[in-house]
Amino acid sequence: MKFQAILLALVSAVSVCMAAAVPKTVPAKDVSGGRFVLDGAQCSPVQGRLVCDDGLGNTFFADDPFSS
């Protein structure tokens, strides 16, 4: 009985680890669209959209056009 419980726990943990996708960051300069972006600023996927930080604390969506 203990063996089955341990096996079930291990299988559950492995399946959760495999299902959890590691977010892939993208350099914000690649998708800045003309915005001022500091070196090292990153974009991360959030609910299907890339959310970028310009390095100064401002955020923007990578697919939104830049307008001034």
Rosetta blueprint (number, residue, H / E / L):
1 M L
2 K H
3 F H
4 Q H
5 A H
6 I H
7 L H
8 L H
9 A H
10 L H
11 V H
12 S H
13 A H
14 V H
15 S H
16 V H
17 C H
18 M H
19 A H
20 A L
21 A L
22 V L
23 P L
24 K L
25 T L
26 V E
27 P E
28 A H
29 K H
30 D H
31 V H
32 S L
33 G L
34 G L
35 R L
36 F L
37 V L
38 L L
39 D L
40 G L
41 A L
42 Q E
43 C E
44 S E
45 P E
46 V E
47 Q L
48 G L
49 R E
50 L E
51 V E
52 C E
53 D E
54 D L
55 G L
56 L L
57 G L
58 N L
59 T E
60 F E
61 F E
62 A L
63 D L
64 D L
65 P L
66 F L
67 S L
68 S L
